[in-house]
Amino acid sequence: MSSTLEPSAAATAPAISHDSEAWKLVGGEMERPIFDDDHKAFRESARRFLENEIAPHEARWEEQRIVDREAFLKAGENGFLGLSVPEQYGGAGIDDFRFNAVFGEEVVRADCRGLGAGVMLHNDVVLPYLISFCNEEQKQRWLPKCVSGQTILAVAMTEPGTGSDLQAIQTTAVRDGDHYVVNGAKTFITNGINSDLVVTAVKTEAGLSLLGIERDTPGFERGRKLDKLGMHSQDTAELFFNDARVPVENLIGDEGMAFMYLVQKLAQERLTLTLNATAGAEAALGLTIDYVRQRKAFGRSIGQFQNTRFKLAELKTECVKARLFADWQLAQHVEGKLSIEHAAMGKYSSTDLLCRVVDEGVQLHGGYGYMTEYPIAKAYADARITKIFAGTNEIMKEIIGRGMDLG
């Protein structure tokens, strides 16, 4: 491993421990029959990896605004990349999204969102496109390095003027012999700087299509690393294509089919956000419970004040409800039954809850909640984007409303 993975001297305060009483109060004592012994063993492995190998570097990655590429290699070495990739391409061949869910929950609770966001995009969002829609030659060329961490994945849909409106994409790919000539721009791209292979939505003659655009493609340039409100250790960037020449063999699936491909995979992406937001709400509530027990005012802990008890009772109830719904959705997804509407319900309700919990957490921390050395402040800044990405919560409500046959 590179020396760049030496721990930072300026580590932030730890996130809530699984062993703390606060965690048990939030819902850590809940029986979760969706997971078996294999999932529990995987959780222990993921927890050790994140706490020992990743968490010590998070503060430095926050400062440099990007995760070291070596961290992806470390994740690959330890078997946390490409869980669903078939064994013939170097993966674990595990067709069970519960393992992905476990890793995501452990990322949130260890507060390793920098690497975690990149890995979850890599595993849960982009790899499914490659596994489902790539041909045999593409799978052999791309998948083994995705599993090892040598190739970091990104997906480029959003453009400066489009947001959630995929039909309005302006990036074009014009066939020129054995290449597509690509022109356009993308923005808000997770893993935008680190990525080696970008699954890119483009307009071809047949309609919306997907191209795998590689790092060294002539005419492909990365813009600035965007300076965000939160999620500082996860790189987000602009991408530019100026007569970029992409080999025709990098077309993923068929021309004109991208919209259908994207829609097929959106439920899983939104489930990932639901699971992570629910875990984030539980963790933030646990941080707040720990704090109000210790903070004294007027001769007693502020946890003894009725207002504090009522606020935390409400939030605990909401977190338990969210956990039950999230686990139900996960079970539905494992059985291939998760609907677009239920995925949208989970995404908007869980991220709304997360933002409420961190806001109340900051309030109950008082002035200390506004100080960045307190984990609740970081959680507050990191949470806000969850109501926006993967489709805004307003879009989620529109999806739900359209499915209600309201006339």
Secondary structure, 3 states (H helix, E strand, C coil): CCHHHCCCCCCCCCCCCCCCHHHHHHHHCCCCCCCCHHHHHHHHHHHHHHHHHHHHHHHHHHHHCCCCHHHHHHHHHCCCCCCCCCHHHCCCCCCCHHHHHHHHHHHHHCCCHHHHHHHHHHHHHHHHHHHHHCCHHHHHHHHHHHHHCCCCEEEECCCCCCCCCHHHCCCEEEEECCEEEEEEEEEEEECCCCCCEEEEEEEECCEEEEEEEECCCCCEEEEEECCCCCCCCCCEEEEEEEEEEEEHHHEECCCCCHHHHHHHHHHHHHHHHHHHHHHHHHHHHHHHHHHHHHCEECCEEHHHCHHHHHHHHHHHHHHHHHHHHHHHHHHHHHCCCCCHHHHHHHHHHHHHHHHHHHHHHHHHHHHHHHCCCCHHHHHHHHHHHHHCCCCCHHHHHHHHHHCCCCC
